[in-house]
Amino acid sequence: MLRIAHLSDVHILDPHTRRSAARYRITARAVSMGRSVDPRERARKLSRGLAAAKASGAGHVVISGDLTELGDANEFEHFATLLDEARLPDGSVTLVPGNHDAYTSADGWKKAMAGPLKRWSSASAFLTGQVVERGDVVLMPIDTSCFQSIARSGGHLTSDAVDAVHSRLRDPAFTDKSIILVFHHPPFVTERNAVWQWIDGLRGYAHAVDLLGKHPRLQILHGHLHKVVDSIVRLGKGALARVEDVARLSPRDAGRETARARIFGAPAVVDDGERPRVRLYDVRDGALESAGFYAT
Ligand SMILES: [Fe+2]
């Protein structure tokens, strides 16, 4: 049985922050929103999170974006060094970028994938339509990041990415497999406020909801919210799909529905104390099921 470990929102800093340019320091502090900006503390949390993932017995690790604070080249290099030090097997880690990974440049993620993170690129969001076959499930990492001002924190599920998912779902090689999309932003509206959704939401999320409604073997892993979220997909009138947060269901319904959750959000490593929790899933009957948490 395959076990998957899910970490998210690591927000690694340039380890030479004290010596680095004033502009970097000011911007990193601004987007850190009151968190400590000690690069060693963040590095320690990532290392401990990766150690927990390894000790949990997981056969695959997913890190769902905001790997770095600003998408700076030094940050990516530091992240890659920490990941290499964890000594996880080649091909066993799936990385996707978050909004923070695209604050410095439009091509910072691609350069990191082709550079310090190259070892992990074949299982990560590098080429559109890329898949990672892991027994009964197929992971599909998707880049939803976009180069934008630090005043925004949104993402974009592009039509190219949606087309790639459609073609994988039609692929006879994957007919009997569950497909797990991995991207940073949650595929639903998080606030009943159109302005905030424009600032922080996932453009094109409705395509993901539509896919979930049409394909019961599709599931999604995400980050961005810095909290644990389980969501179910219900079909309404005219087979229109809608997403519901399990936490907002009645206690009786929630008990029943958790097992059927199809969208899973992980806690943020950066916010999770000195012993970050890893979220675990077991693949049962060809689908992911939440299997609790693990910390060292
Ligand atoms: Fe984040």
Residues whose N, C-alpha, C, O or C-beta is under 5 A from the ligand:
A	BS01	LIG	D9 D66 H224
